[in-house]
Amino acid sequence: MIATVAQDRFSIVTIFDSEGPPPAWQRMFGWPSSGAAHLPIRSAEDRTIWAAKLDRVVRDADRAVLLVADGIGCAASAWWARLSPTDYVDRIAGALLFPSGEVADSGFAAPRTRLPFPSLVVRPGDAAAPAAETAEWGSRIVTRRRQPSHASGTAPWHNAQRLFQRLTRQIVEQDIARAQARFGGG
């Protein structure tokens, strides 16, 4: 099951393999892992069931959805975005992705295509460069050196939303500036 935690502007859908280590957002920022559910991706059949569950969660969300995925959940989310109906994918405001080397080793390769929504690949400051497939998602890369915050309740998820909103605003401003420089105007 995949659960959402409705906060402010977004319904947050967390995606990670709960049988593995704690998700990166918990280690890096102290954000809660609660609200997340096990992502069974051990076979093609399991991926199909997982995708149908995500379809339902996104369809039933009462606001735009922010995907927060860790490890193999990043690849699963990218495939879901590529293969799901446009009506569902259009409900995604964006994604915070915390990829790891586990994806390449899992036999679950990620698609090498641009994601149809804004996304940020967040990695710790000491991590190696992102894998080739994440580079092709069109995501902005964010390197974080911050120590975990141990705030309780929903405050950490509010911080996640603010991070996404701030960086999305910067992306939009940068894209507008590039367009104005290229085509004139202003």
C-alpha positions, 0 to 999 in steps of 0.5 A: 500500500502507498499512503499519502500525507496531505499537507498544505499545497501538496499531497505527499506520496512517499515511495521506498523499499521499506525492507531496505535502509531508512529512506535518504530523506530521513537520514539527510533531513530528519523528515519522517518516513511515516506515510510511506509504504512498502514498494514491492518491485521484485518482479514485473507483476509486482511493479504492475500492481504497485503502479495501479496502486499509485494510479489510484492514490494520485487519482484520489488525491485532493490536491496536486501530488508531490512524489518523494522517492528513495532508491529503487522508488526513483526508477519505479516513479520514472517508469510510472510517469512514462507509462501511466495515463496523462490524466494521472501524470498531470496531477503530479506537481513534481518529485524529490528523488533520492537515487542510490546505487541500488537501482543499477544493481537491482535489475530495475533500470530507470527509463532514460527519458525526460520526466513530464514534471519538475523534479529534483535529484537530491544527493548528499554532498559526499555522493558520487555523480548521479547515474546516467539515467537520472541525468536524462530525467531533466531533473535539477541536481541538489547537493545537500550537506545539512545534518538531519533535523529531528523536528517532530510532526508535520514540520519536516514535510512542510520543509520538504514542500518549501524546498521544492517550491523554492527550487521550482521557482528558481527553475521557472525564473531561470527558464524565463530569463533564458527565453527572454535572452534568446527571443528578446523581450522583457 
